[in-house]
Amino acid sequence: MSNFAATITIIIVVVGAIGLILKKNLLMKLLSLSIVNTATILFFVLVVYRPGDRAPIGPETVSQYADPLPQALVLTSIVINFGVLALSLLFTMVLVKRYHTLDLGKIEKFVKEEFEEEKS
């Protein structure tokens, strides 16, 4: 793994984490989460990449074969990330329909007020 690629991956993760921490907009938080997930997948690809590897299929014999397990795990991770993002967007749509805002602070305030009304 090259140092340049690892540095870029770390920078992308940091940018996504900063977005998760600092943004109040739910869509921006979901976008930041997607950026972190993509950077994680990029890191996995960088770790298992070896120049000269060939697919373990076909009649020719090669000295180095690519391991298919990390590829399967990365594909599974992509599908899971897509499902999590789709479900999160659905919940965000429900919250926007109910509270008419994407601001996390306002949504927390509305939920707290509803909880206090139900409690008393």
N, C-alpha and C positions, 0 to 999 in steps of 0.2 A: 504494500500500500504506500502510495507516495505521500510525502508530508504536505504537499500543496493540496491534494484532494482531501486529506484529513482535516486540514485547517479550514478549508471551505465548508466542509460538513459541520464542523464545530461552530463556525460563524452562523450558518443557517439555523442550527439548533438554538443558539443564543438569541438570534433575532425572533424566532418563533416563541421562545420562552418569555422574552421581554414583552411581546405582544399579548401573551396570555396573562401576564401579571399586570400590565399597565392599562390595557384597553378596558373600557366599560361597556362598549357595544358588544352584544352577544355574537353578531355575525363576524366581527373582527376577531373575537376570541376563537370562534370556530375556524376561521381562516388561519389563525396562528397555530391552532392545534393541527391542522392539516399540514402546515409547513414543517412542524416538528416531526410528524409522522413520515413525511416524505424524506426529510433529512436522515431519519433513522434507517429507512430502507436503503438510502444511498450509502450509508455507513456499512450496512450489512453487505451490500454488493462490493464495496471497496475492500472489505476484509477478505472475502472469499475469492476475489479475482486473482488469477495467476496467468501471466501471458503464455500463450502457446497451448492452453488447454483446448481440447476438442470434445465434442459431444460423444457420449458413449454409445453411439448407434452407427450403423453402417458396416460394410464389409472390411474396410481398411483397418489396420492395426496402427495405433498411435502410441507414443511413449507416455503421454500425459492425458488423462481423462478428466473432464470437469465433473465435480461431485454434484449430482442432481438434488440432493437433500436441501442445501441452502437455497437453491432456486425454487423449490417447492415451498419452503418456509417464507420466502419473500413474496411469492404469489399469494399465499395464504394471508400474509400480513396486509397486502394491498387490498384484498377482498374484505378483510375485517375492518380496516380503516375506512373503506367506502361505506360499509354498513353502519359503523359508528357515526360517521359524518351525516349520512342520510337520516338516521334516527334523531340525531341532535338537531338537524335542521327542522324536522317535524315538530320536535318539542319547542323549538324557537318560534315556529309558526303559531303553535297553540298559545304560547305566552304573549306573542304580539297581538293575536286576535282577542285575548282576554284583557290585557293591560294597555294596549295601544302604544307600546314603547319598546325600544331595544336596549335602553339604558338599564344596566344591571342594578344600579343603586335604586332607581325608581321601582323596579320590579320587586326588589327585596323589601322596600318600604310598603308596597301594596300588599305583599304576602304577609308581612308582620301585622299590618292593620287588620287583615282578614282573620288571622289567627287570634288576635286579641278580641275581635268581635265574637268569634265562635267560642272563645274561652269564657267570656262573661255572659 
